Amino acid sequence: MSDRWKTRTIVPKQPRAADGSAPGWYSRGYLPHFDGGETPQMVTFNLNDALPQRLLQEWSKALAHRPKREVDLEMRKRIQVYLDRGAGSAWMKEARIAKTVQDSRLFFDGTRYRLHAWVVMPNHVHALPAPRAGWELEDILHSWKSYTANECNKLLGRKGEFWQTETYDRFIRDEKHYHNAIAYIENNPVKAGLCKRPGDWPWSSARRRMEGKSK
């Protein structure tokens, strides 16, 4: 096992107590979420118009007869396939918007969290942060989304919702899952037909690593 992985806490915590003091599973919408302390988690969030709510409702209704675990997996799969089509305004196609989003992820890397991997796609973002002690994933995500929504709206000369409220997250179970998550994140632009190699995409940890830059 690599030293990089051994330094991370990977044991899921117990569910939240009534006062909310202990991290664990909770739900904000169509998918469950896991607040696992310093456990690395793969998170995905998208622009407000990238994934219509009516579509999520249709999928949820169509899958209602399946076991819950199957529903969660199928929903994630359908969401990713749909997002990779670049639906909606896809503001992050513009370099200045993509850079703003990427820079916001890197700003607190090493203080509030350890950012293991990331990619900024035209209409969505994947990231693999591990919160530092004293910081919860929900707070980190709120900070990312709030800051970039304000800054990107200024650059675009627009007002209104920028990100969709829902965020999709999965905690990392073990080292194999960790490496698979990084590969999945960094290969997303290739899978979506945007480039030939992960390092070709300018807004990702793969490109950063290829250039020899520290995060």
MIPA-498508 format. One line per field, with one value per residue (C-alpha): residue in one letter; x, y, z. Coordinates in nm, 4 decimals, padded with zeros to 6 digits. Layout:
<sites>
drenro = (A_...)
px = (X_...)
py = (Y_...)
pz = (Z_...)
</sites>
This chain:
<sites>
drenro = (M_S_D_R_W_K_T_R_T_I_V_P_K_Q_P_R_A_A_D_G_S_A_P_G_W_Y_S_R_G_Y_L_P_H_F_D_G_G_E_T_P_Q_M_V_T_F_N_L_N_D_A_L_P_Q_R_L_L_Q_E_W_S_K_A_L_A_H_R_P_K_R_E_V_D_L_E_M_R_K_R_I_Q_V_Y_L_D_R_G_A_G_S_A_W_M_K_E_A_R_I_A_K_T_V_Q_D_S_R_L_F_F_D_G_T_R_Y_R_L_H_A_W_V_V_M_P_N_H_V_H_A_L_P_A_P_R_A_G_W_E_L_E_D_I_L_H_S_W_K_S_Y_T_A_N_E_C_N_K_L_L_G_R_K_G_E_F_W_Q_T_E_T_Y_D_R_F_I_R_D_E_K_H_Y_H_N_A_I_A_Y_I_E_N_N_P_V_K_A_G_L_C_K_R_P_G_D_W_P_W_S_S_A_R_R_R_M_E_G_K_S_K)
px = (00.0000_00.1366_00.2399_00.0151_-00.2858_-00.1826_-00.1809_-00.5555_-00.8355_-01.0529_-01.2764_-01.6373_-01.7676_-02.0899_-02.4165_-02.4922_-02.6369_-02.9557_-02.7511_-02.5573_-02.2237_-02.1047_-02.0543_-02.2316_-02.4977_-02.7656_-02.9780_-03.0339_-03.2253_-03.2142_-02.8965_-02.7566_-02.4496_-02.1754_-01.9990_-01.6967_-01.4652_-01.1190_-01.2177_-01.1427_-01.4635_-01.5343_-01.7745_-01.9576_-02.1619_-02.2951_-02.4226_-02.7799_-02.9135_-02.6979_-02.9332_-03.3092_-03.4987_-03.7776_-03.5270_-03.4143_-03.7775_-03.8500_-03.5491_-03.6345_-03.9899_-03.8788_-03.6325_-03.8597_-03.9227_-03.5522_-03.3533_-03.2164_-02.8501_-02.9297_-03.1207_-02.8249_-02.5784_-02.8055_-02.8836_-02.5132_-02.4500_-02.7324_-02.6336_-02.2725_-02.3652_-02.6035_-02.3543_-02.0812_-02.2979_-02.2280_-02.5926_-02.6995_-02.5052_-02.1742_-02.0139_-01.6888_-01.6096_-01.4736_-01.1151_-01.1684_-01.4624_-01.2861_-00.9771_-01.1844_-01.3439_-01.0113_-00.8302_-01.1004_-01.0421_-00.6679_-00.6793_-00.7323_-00.5616_-00.3362_-00.5208_-00.8912_-00.8527_-00.6144_-00.7215_-00.6103_-00.7618_-01.0009_-01.1328_-01.3388_-01.5660_-01.7805_-02.0903_-01.9767_-01.6882_-01.5367_-01.3042_-01.1497_-01.0955_-01.0110_-01.1241_-00.8724_-00.9611_-01.2220_-01.3639_-01.6686_-01.7227_-02.0551_-01.8894_-01.6069_-01.8505_-02.0644_-01.7570_-01.6495_-01.9909_-02.0787_-01.7513_-01.7396_-02.1075_-02.0467_-01.7192_-01.8333_-02.1583_-01.9566_-01.7351_-02.0364_-02.2368_-02.5309_-02.7366_-02.9169_-02.8359_-02.5049_-02.4703_-02.7394_-02.8096_-02.7564_-02.4024_-02.3221_-02.0587_-01.9073_-01.6637_-01.3504_-01.3504_-00.9892_-00.6723_-00.8067_-01.1175_-00.8953_-00.6855_-00.9949_-01.1561_-00.8523_-00.8446_-01.2176_-01.1894_-00.8861_-01.0131_-01.3506_-01.2494_-01.1225_-01.4416_-01.6487_-01.4520_-01.2929_-00.9295_-00.7160_-00.5196_-00.6032_-00.3038_-00.4288_-00.7178_-00.6026_-00.8340_-00.7385_-00.4960_-00.3638_-00.2482_-00.1078_00.0921_00.2158_00.3473_00.5243_00.3376_00.2609_-00.0960)
py = (00.0000_00.3422_00.5882_00.8439_00.6301_00.5161_00.8745_00.9010_00.7952_00.5505_00.4024_00.5241_00.6998_00.6216_00.7870_01.1352_01.1652_01.3607_01.6746_01.6273_01.5861_01.2618_01.2260_00.9606_00.9005_01.1562_01.2614_01.5942_01.4800_01.1961_01.0304_00.9460_01.1313_01.0319_01.2795_01.0692_01.3066_01.2897_01.0084_01.0965_01.1402_01.1675_01.4540_01.5664_01.8805_02.0446_02.3710_02.4609_02.3888_02.0838_01.8239_01.8955_01.8099_01.6572_01.4042_01.3086_01.2679_01.0477_00.8261_00.8015_00.6977_00.4438_00.2831_00.2873_-00.0900_-00.1776_-00.2317_00.0934_00.0099_-00.0661_00.2612_00.4604_00.2994_00.3337_00.6970_00.7801_00.6060_00.7864_01.1214_01.0870_00.9772_01.2702_01.5245_01.4056_01.5167_01.8767_01.9736_02.3193_02.6456_02.4662_02.7883_02.6088_02.5770_02.9289_02.9259_03.2149_03.0356_02.6986_02.8641_03.0403_02.7100_02.5237_02.7944_02.7918_02.4187_02.4678_02.7724_02.5855_02.2619_02.1609_02.3658_02.2821_01.9617_01.7520_01.7569_01.4290_01.4764_01.6999_01.7840_02.0806_01.9730_02.2075_02.1598_01.9711_01.9143_01.6032_01.6247_01.3933_01.5911_01.4598_01.7113_01.8170_01.7874_02.0447_02.0758_01.8895_01.8054_01.9872_02.3127_02.2756_02.2194_02.5143_02.7372_02.6156_02.6604_02.9900_03.1627_03.0393_03.1167_03.4800_03.5157_03.3373_03.5311_03.8534_03.7382_03.6352_03.9472_03.7446_03.6831_03.3815_03.0258_02.8968_02.5499_02.2914_02.2527_01.8751_01.7378_01.3715_01.2130_00.8716_00.7998_00.6025_00.2485_00.1392_00.1945_00.0221_00.2382_00.5431_00.4781_00.3887_00.7180_00.9177_00.7329_00.7912_01.1628_01.2282_01.0169_01.1939_01.4387_01.1445_00.9473_01.2510_01.2855_01.6188_01.5082_01.2011_01.1763_01.2855_01.5198_01.7040_01.8556_02.1882_02.1925_01.8768_01.7184_01.5033_01.8146_01.9686_01.6547_01.6286_01.9859_01.8990_02.1606_02.1109_02.1590)
pz = (00.0000_-00.0891_00.1829_00.0150_00.0890_00.4380_00.5634_00.5036_00.7357_00.5431_00.8126_00.7745_01.0863_01.2693_01.1574_01.2901_01.6363_01.6929_01.7594_01.4350_01.6149_01.4524_01.0739_00.8719_00.6082_00.5277_00.2285_00.0537_-00.2512_-00.5018_-00.3709_-00.0250_00.1052_00.3464_00.5727_00.6687_00.8483_00.6869_00.4507_00.0840_-00.1124_-00.4822_-00.5457_-00.8589_-00.9107_-01.2229_-01.3633_-01.2822_-01.6319_-01.7091_-01.5628_-01.5750_-01.2572_-01.4646_-01.5969_-01.2462_-01.1467_-01.4499_-01.3780_-01.0103_-01.0917_-01.3520_-01.1098_-00.8036_-00.8186_-00.7892_-00.4671_-00.3265_-00.3966_-00.7620_-00.7897_-00.6545_-00.8954_-01.1974_-01.1175_-01.0967_-01.4271_-01.6072_-01.4608_-01.5748_-01.9282_-01.9608_-01.8245_-02.0611_-02.3526_-02.2482_-02.2082_-02.0994_-02.1109_-02.0422_-01.9152_-01.8319_-02.2018_-02.1578_-02.0296_-01.7887_-01.6242_-01.6073_-01.4578_-01.1918_-01.0926_-01.0891_-00.8918_-00.6250_-00.5709_-00.5312_-00.3026_00.0265_-00.0787_00.2105_00.4716_00.4672_00.2662_00.0592_-00.3060_-00.4619_-00.8081_-01.0001_-01.3449_-01.4645_-01.7497_-01.9640_-01.7478_-01.4371_-01.1966_-01.0385_-00.7387_-00.4796_-00.1574_00.1886_00.4521_00.7158_01.0849_01.1771_00.8256_00.6966_00.3325_00.3192_00.4318_00.1799_-00.1058_-00.0007_-00.0018_-00.3478_-00.5025_-00.3377_-00.4289_-00.7878_-00.8492_-00.7549_-00.9443_-01.2595_-01.2738_-01.2589_-01.5451_-01.7502_-01.6715_-01.5507_-01.2357_-01.0997_-01.0042_-01.1347_-00.9775_-00.9202_-00.5483_-00.5398_-00.5094_-00.5708_-00.3492_-00.2737_00.0075_-00.0815_00.0582_00.0115_-00.1927_-00.5037_-00.4987_-00.4444_-00.7565_-00.9597_-00.8574_-00.9693_-01.3028_-01.3516_-01.2768_-01.4943_-01.7830_-01.7992_-02.0792_-02.2868_-02.2288_-02.3268_-02.6525_-02.5603_-02.5892_-02.6599_-02.3349_-01.9776_-01.9691_-02.2785_-02.0843_-01.9325_-01.6294_-01.4419_-01.1968_-01.4837_-01.6701_-01.3530_-01.2792_-01.6388_-01.6144_-01.2914_-01.0883_-00.7217_-00.6077)
</sites>
